Amino acid sequence: MNNRTKLLKDEKVQWKTLGEVAELKRGTTITAKSKTEGNIPVISGGQKPAYYNGDFNRDGETITVAGSGAYAGFVMYWNEPIFVSDAFSIKANQEIVLPRYIYHFLLSIQSQIHDLKSGGGVPHVYAKDVARFKIPIPPLHIQQEIVAILDKFTELTAELTAELTARKKQYDYYREQLLSVDDKGLINGVKAEWKTLGEVGELVRGNGLPKSDFTETGIPAIHYGQIYTYYKTHTTETISFVSPETAEKLQKVNYGDVVITNTSENIEDVGKSLVYLGQEQAVTGGHATIFKPSNEILGKYFAYFTQTEIFASQKRKLAKGTKVIDVSAKDLAKIKIPIPPLSEQELIVSILDKFDTLTTSISEGLPKEIELRQKQYAYYREQLLDFPKNNIES
């Protein structure tokens, strides 16, 4: 691969602006109310279709760039009819340049495109600014070779991503099945007793801990916001720390304790749980509750239960607030959970741990494999598209 990469880079190229080799065209405004029934993707300001429509305004190989919002500048490739709305399209002059070649090149400068965001309120990226980017144009047969190499990486990543999606659905299904009680009061054929969370452990509400209290090193600290933005189901170490003086004022988290989020702007993130398996005592702060399990329940068993529809339906009934949603420690204690014998809990946890590793672990499992393939793709993309300026065709 390296010799081939070097040979491709030795080819003479022309440097042209994107506007010289492609047509950049704004989309047509459409809203969820004005759309018609259909299955045509509507491309707007996000990372996926905003919704679907009955008509299209672009066909064939099309590159789109999100026009506004948090993801303004996000690049996507389509080879099907689409409706471009709050975005703009890029159509290659295929006598000069291949659409997939442009797509891979734009991915290589994705961060620079994001940096074009302007506007005081909602950020925008404009076609006229993207059109000014210069792109190296080697002969078409060289473009074809480059695209063939890079497409192999993206195809493999797509296959792995599809497998991960399927595994996550399988995981969700088995979790619901393993933690469901039948009409005879059995979980997987074993008798389970319904108890409130307050009956099988102690719930302690946290206090304080603004992010300004974080230090480079010190006492391990778990911030409630990190539970739904960073952590998975369990952790052996924290990403934040506080000074011993600050830790003295905060609630303590011991090995096996479960930290639960009380507050969020959406109901999905309320009640998310993290099992702490670190050897060193940690602390947590406000908007979080520590569940200290009794000898009747495993912390991991409870954490997996919080990911079920049974828990979600109870949580929704207890939630208070509209813009900021909260379920207090007092109300969490009212949530009912089926309690089978510890041996059955251990079996359920061991099964779900395997699925959890496969679908969420960044050190092993599919997410790790996807990350490695993405890094490999990025490496070869940079190598293949980094044409020396002294190779300009005269």
TIZADO-729071 format. One record per residue (C-alpha): residue in one letter; z, y, x. Coordinates in steps of 0.1 Angstrom, whole numbers, padded with zeros to 4 digits, always signed. Layout:
# TIZADO-729071
aZYX/...
END
This chain:
# TIZADO-729071
m+0000+0000+0000/n+0009+0025+0028/n-0025+0020+0046/r-0043+0024+0013/t-0023+0056+0005/k-0032+0070+0039/l-0069+0063+0034/l-0068+0081+0000/k-0050+0111+0014/d-0077+0114+0041/e-0103+0121+0015/k-0117+0157+0011/v-0105+0175-0019/q-0112+0207-0038/w-0082+0228-0050/k-0088+0243-0084/t-0066+0259-0110/l-0058+0237-0140/g-0076+0262-0162/e-0108+0256-0142/v-0109+0219-0148/a-0094+0216-0183/e-0092+0233-0217/l-0056+0245-0226/k-0053+0252-0263/r-0023+0261-0284/g-0013+0240-0314/t-0013+0249-0351/t+0020+0256-0369/i+0031+0230-0393/t+0065+0224-0409/a+0083+0193-0423/k+0077+0209-0458/s+0040+0216-0453/k+0030+0182-0437/t+0012+0155-0456/e+0020+0118-0458/g+0006+0098-0429/n+0013+0082-0395/i-0002+0109-0372/p+0024+0120-0346/v+0032+0157-0348/i+0039+0171-0313/s+0062+0200-0312/g+0090+0211-0289/g+0108+0178-0282/q+0104+0147-0261/k+0090+0127-0290/p+0071+0133-0322/a+0089+0157-0345/y+0076+0138-0376/y+0044+0124-0389/n+0014+0139-0408/g-0017+0128-0427/d-0041+0149-0406/f-0048+0154-0369/n-0061+0183-0348/r-0066+0164-0314/d-0083+0131-0307/g-0090+0110-0276/e-0071+0114-0243/t-0049+0144-0247/i-0020+0158-0226/t+0006+0179-0244/v+0031+0203-0232/a+0061+0213-0254/g+0059+0250-0262/s+0095+0260-0270/g+0131+0250-0272/a+0154+0231-0248/y+0125+0208-0238/a+0099+0235-0234/g+0074+0224-0207/f+0079+0186-0213/v+0046+0168-0205/m+0033+0138-0226/y+0001+0118-0226/w-0017+0105-0258/n-0047+0084-0264/e-0047+0085-0302/p-0052+0111-0329/i-0023+0136-0329/f-0013+0169-0345/v-0004+0195-0319/s+0021+0220-0334/d+0047+0239-0313/a+0030+0228-0281/f-0003+0231-0264/s-0029+0205-0254/i-0048+0199-0222/k-0082+0184-0224/a-0098+0174-0191/n-0134+0181-0181/q-0140+0145-0174/e-0171+0152-0153/i-0147+0167-0127/v-0112+0152-0134/l-0097+0122-0152/p-0071+0129-0179/r-0046+0104-0164/y-0050+0120-0130/i-0040+0154-0145/y-0011+0137-0163/h+0003+0121-0131/f-0002+0154-0113/l+0017+0174-0140/l+0046+0148-0139/s+0048+0155-0101/i+0054+0192-0109/q+0074+0187-0141/s+0104+0207-0128/q+0081+0236-0119/i+0067+0236-0154/h+0102+0237-0168/d+0110+0266-0145/l+0083+0287-0163/k+0106+0290-0194/s+0109+0326-0206/g+0123+0344-0236/g+0157+0358-0244/g+0166+0335-0272/v+0145+0304-0276/p+0128+0295-0243/h+0090+0292-0242/v+0064+0278-0218/y+0029+0293-0223/a-0005+0277-0216/k-0017+0307-0196/d+0011+0302-0171/v+0005+0264-0167/a-0033+0270-0164/r-0026+0289-0131/f-0012+0258-0113/k-0036+0246-0086/i-0045+0209-0086/p-0062+0189-0058/i-0094+0174-0070/p-0107+0145-0049/p-0139+0126-0059/l-0137+0107-0092/h-0137+0073-0075/i-0106+0083-0056/q-0090+0096-0087/q-0096+0063-0104/e-0079+0044-0075/i-0049+0068-0076/v-0046+0064-0114/a-0049+0026-0112/i-0020+0024-0087/l+0003+0048-0106/d-0005+0033-0140/k+0008-0001-0128/f+0042+0015-0122/t+0043+0033-0155/e+0031+0001-0174/l+0059-0019-0158/t+0085+0008-0167/a+0072+0008-0203/e+0075-0030-0205/l+0111-0028-0192/t+0119+0000-0215/a+0106-0019-0245/e+0126-0050-0234/l+0157-0028-0231/t+0152-0014-0267/a+0148-0049-0280/r+0180-0060-0262/k+0199-0030-0276/k+0189-0040-0311/q+0200-0076-0304/y+0233-0063-0290/d+0239-0041-0321/y+0232-0071-0343/y+0255-0095-0325/r+0283-0069-0322/e+0282-0064-0360/q+0282-0102-0366/l+0309-0110-0341/l+0333-0083-0355/s+0326-0088-0392/v+0350-0106-0415/d+0336-0130-0441/d+0348-0133-0477/k+0373-0159-0466/g+0390-0135-0441/l+0374-0153-0411/i+0359-0139-0379/n+0335-0165-0364/g+0354-0192-0384/v+0388-0180-0371/k+0415-0164-0394/a+0418-0126-0389/e+0445-0103-0403/w+0436-0067-0413/k+0460-0042-0398/t+0460-0005-0393/l+0455+0009-0358/g+0490+0023-0360/e+0504-0011-0365/v+0488-0026-0334/g+0494+0001-0309/e+0507+0036-0301/l+0484+0067-0305/v+0492+0097-0283/r+0473+0129-0288/g+0463+0147-0256/n+0467+0184-0248/g+0452+0210-0225/l+0427+0201-0196/p+0400+0228-0196/k+0372+0220-0170/s+0385+0249-0149/d+0415+0227-0140/f+0392+0202-0122/t+0396+0197-0085/e+0376+0179-0058/t+0402+0153-0054/g+0436+0145-0068/i+0448+0126-0099/p+0420+0109-0120/a+0413+0128-0152/i+0392+0119-0183/h+0378+0149-0202/y+0369+0141-0238/g+0334+0155-0235/q+0326+0130-0207/i+0333+0101-0230/y+0301+0108-0250/t+0280+0123-0223/y+0287+0101-0192/y+0310+0071-0196/k+0300+0038-0213/t+0325+0014-0228/h+0349+0011-0199/t+0354+0025-0164/t+0375+0017-0133/e+0373+0052-0119/t+0369+0088-0132/i+0344+0115-0122/s+0369+0143-0124/f+0403+0150-0109/v+0432+0174-0113/s+0460+0185-0091/p+0494+0167-0093/e+0509+0199-0107/t+0484+0200-0135/a+0487+0162-0141/e+0524+0166-0148/k+0517+0186-0179/l+0491+0161-0193/q+0493+0129-0212/k+0491+0098-0190/v+0464+0070-0192/n+0474+0036-0179/y+0454+0005-0171/g+0441-0010-0204/d+0446+0021-0224/v+0418+0034-0246/v+0409+0071-0247/i+0393+0081-0280/t+0374+0114-0288/n+0389+0133-0317/t+0364+0162-0318/s+0327+0169-0316/e+0300+0189-0333/n+0286+0156-0348/i+0303+0127-0365/e+0286+0101-0342/d+0305+0113-0312/v+0339+0115-0329/g+0358+0083-0323/k+0339+0072-0292/s+0362+0051-0270/l+0366+0045-0233/v+0387+0017-0219/y+0404+0028-0186/l+0406-0001-0161/g+0416+0019-0131/q+0445+0009-0109/e+0457+0045-0105/q+0473+0062-0134/a+0449+0088-0150/v+0454+0118-0174/t+0435+0132-0203/g+0437+0164-0224/g+0430+0179-0257/h+0405+0167-0283/a+0413+0131-0272/t+0438+0105-0283/i+0452+0077-0261/f+0455+0043-0278/k+0481+0021-0261/p+0475-0014-0273/s+0503-0037-0282/n+0503-0074-0272/e+0484-0082-0304/i+0451-0065-0294/l+0429-0061-0264/g+0418-0026-0255/k+0382-0038-0250/y+0382-0055-0284/f+0392-0023-0301/a+0366-0003-0281/y+0338-0026-0292/f+0351-0024-0328/t+0347+0014-0327/q+0309+0008-0322/t+0306-0010-0355/e+0295+0002-0390/i+0329-0009-0403/f+0347+0016-0381/a+0320+0043-0387/s+0324+0041-0425/q+0362+0046-0422/k+0358+0074-0397/r+0334+0093-0420/k+0360+0093-0448/l+0387+0107-0425/a+0366+0134-0408/k+0375+0170-0414/g+0354+0201-0407/t+0317+0211-0408/k+0306+0229-0376/v+0333+0212-0356/i+0343+0177-0368/d+0378+0163-0361/v+0396+0130-0368/s+0433+0135-0359/a+0455+0109-0342/k+0475+0106-0374/d+0443+0097-0393/l+0430+0074-0366/a+0462+0054-0371/k+0451+0047-0407/i+0419+0029-0397/k+0420-0008-0405/i+0408-0034-0379/p+0406-0072-0382/i+0429-0089-0358/p+0421-0125-0348/p+0441-0144-0322/l+0439-0131-0287/s+0419-0161-0276/e+0392-0152-0301/q+0393-0115-0291/e+0388-0126-0254/l+0358-0147-0264/i+0342-0119-0284/v+0348-0094-0256/s+0333-0118-0230/i+0301-0121-0251/l+0298-0084-0257/d+0305-0076-0220/k+0274-0095-0211/f+0252-0075-0235/d+0269-0043-0224/t+0261-0050-0188/l+0225-0059-0196/t+0218-0028-0217/t+0240+0000-0202/s+0249-0008-0166/i+0233+0014-0139/s+0244-0009-0111/e+0228-0040-0127/g+0208-0051-0157/l+0177-0035-0172/p+0187+0002-0168/k+0191-0004-0130/e+0157-0021-0129/i+0141+0008-0148/e+0157+0033-0125/l+0143+0015-0094/r+0108+0013-0109/q+0109+0051-0118/k+0120+0059-0082/q+0092+0037-0068/y+0067+0054-0091/a+0079+0089-0081/y+0076+0080-0044/y+0040+0067-0046/r+0030+0096-0069/e+0042+0121-0043/q+0025+0102-0015/l-0008+0098-0033/l-0010+0134-0046/d+0002+0152-0015/f-0033+0161-0001/p-0032+0181+0031/k-0046+0216+0027/n-0068+0211+0058/n-0087+0185+0038/i-0103+0211+0016/e-0140+0204+0009/s-0162+0232+0020/
END
